Amino acid sequence: MLSAHLAQATRTRIDMTQNIYDHPAFFESHSHLERSVGGLNAAPEWPALQAMLPDLGDRDVVDLGCGYGWFCRWAREHGARTALGLDVSQKMLARAAEMTTDPAIRYEHADLETLELPEATFALAYSSLALHYVENLAGLFRSIHRALLPDGRLVFSVEHPIYMASQRPGWIVDAHGHKTWPVDSYQMEGRRVTHWLTDSVIKQHRTIGTLLNLLIDTGFAIARVDEWGPTAAQIAAHPALAEERERPMMLLVSARRERG
């Protein structure tokens, strides 16, 4: 269980952290997204993420930004001993609890900006499309590194830096219908305020180099990097995915805590 000290720190920090998922209109819109309704199998990048995962048999896992708890339940179904889901959104956690009956899964309210995890506990830390909201990513990586067992894995997805970089994101369509994605301001790292389901959603842009070097400087070994794009079969099943081949929308990373 997260300590009482951490719980107090979480409550204090959450007052400053944008918690867009607890806004009623945003939560309602988000609940109708295909991946919110269909879970992991409705996320087109899931097969690529799944391929990065280690064997979970009789191991403890933590999901950072667990949302509805889809991954925690999947992990238990695939042999994990326990699964801990953490999220800043009380609404997400309530929905996850409603969907979960397994006593080996627990959900806790936590802010990734100040997270302190128990040392040398988990074989896997997983996160799906949450870390690009975190300003103090270096601190979070240090906390995860301490919490992993030797050879433990961190597997995560974030919005791709090319997708996030522009101050005015959105397709530019020429007179012939050709689409171009703007990549202005790529080297200008930091806050991006965008519209996604609602106005004024705050994300944190970092270059690929900064992101990977943060992992390396923390002591992780990079195991695999995937600038995800849909397969031909996925496009055939969902033609709207074709535009995702024009620029990468997501970056998937697997990193390992080395022994010693």
C-alpha positions, 0 to 999 in steps of 0.5 A, spaced: 500 500 500 502 506 498 504 510 504 500 515 508 506 520 507 505 519 499 498 519 500 498 526 503 503 528 498 499 526 492 493 530 495 497 536 495 500 535 488 494 534 485 491 540 486 497 543 482 496 537 477 492 538 471 486 532 472 483 533 465 480 526 466 475 528 472 472 534 468 465 531 467 464 533 460 471 530 458 470 524 462 464 523 458 467 524 451 473 519 453 468 514 455 465 513 448 472 512 445 473 506 442 479 504 446 475 506 452 469 501 450 473 495 447 479 495 452 486 493 450 484 489 443 481 496 441 487 499 441 491 498 434 498 499 438 496 494 443 499 488 439 506 491 438 506 493 446 504 486 447 510 483 444 514 488 448 512 485 455 516 480 459 513 473 462 508 475 467 508 468 471 507 469 478 510 476 478 508 483 480 506 489 476 504 496 476 500 500 471 502 508 471 496 511 469 491 505 469 485 508 467 479 503 467 484 498 469 484 494 462 491 492 463 491 490 470 486 485 469 489 482 462 496 482 466 492 477 472 489 473 466 496 472 463 499 470 470 501 476 474 501 475 481 498 482 483 497 488 479 497 495 482 493 500 478 495 508 479 491 514 476 490 521 478 483 521 476 478 518 481 473 517 476 477 513 472 479 509 478 472 508 480 470 505 473 476 501 474 473 498 481 466 497 478 469 493 472 474 488 477 472 483 482 479 480 482 482 481 489 489 481 487 488 487 483 488 494 487 487 501 484 490 507 488 490 514 487 497 517 485 500 523 482 505 521 477 509 527 478 511 525 485 510 518 485 514 514 490 514 506 489 516 501 494 523 499 492 525 492 488 518 490 488 515 489 481 518 485 475 514 490 470 512 497 470 507 499 464 504 505 462 499 507 456 499 514 453 500 517 460 507 519 461 507 525 456 503 529 461 508 528 466 513 534 467 517 531 472 519 525 468 526 524 470 523 523 477 518 518 475 523 514 471 528 514 478 522 512 482 520 506 477 528 504 476 528 503 484 521 500 484 523 494 479 527 488 480 533 486 477 532 485 470 525 488 471 522 492 465 519 498 463 514 498 457 510 504 455 507 508 450 507 516 449 505 520 444 510 521 439 515 527 439 513 529 432 506 528 433 506 533 439 511 538 437 507 543 433 504 549 437 498 548 432 498 541 431 493 538 425 493 536 418 495 541 413 491 539 406 493 542 400 489 543 394 490 536 391 488 533 398 495 531 400 496 531 407 502 534 411 503 534 418 507 540 421 513 539 425 515 546 427 518 547 434 521 540 435 527 543 439 523 547 443 521 542 449 516 543 454 509 545 455 504 544 449 496 546 450 492 543 445 485 541 444 483 533 445 476 532 447 476 539 450 480 545 450 486 547 454 489 540 455 496 540 457 502 535 455 509 535 455 513 535 449 520 532 449 525 530 443 526 523 442 533 524 444 531 527 451 526 521 452 531 516 451 537 519 454 533 520 460 532 513 461 539 511 459 541 517 465 537 513 470 540 507 469 536 503 464 538 499 458 534 500 452 531 494 449 526 496 444 523 502 440 517 502 436 515 508 432 508 505 431 504 505 425 498 501 423 499 494 419 496 493 412 491 488 415 489 494 420 488 499 415 484 494 411 480 493 417 480 500 419 481 505 413 481 511 417 488 508 420 491 510 413 493 517 415 497 514 421 502 512 416 504 519 414 507 521 421 508 517 427 503 518 432 505 514 438 512 512 440 513 505 444 519 503 448 521 497 452 527 498 457 530 494 462 533 495 469 540 492 469 543 487 474 548 490 479 
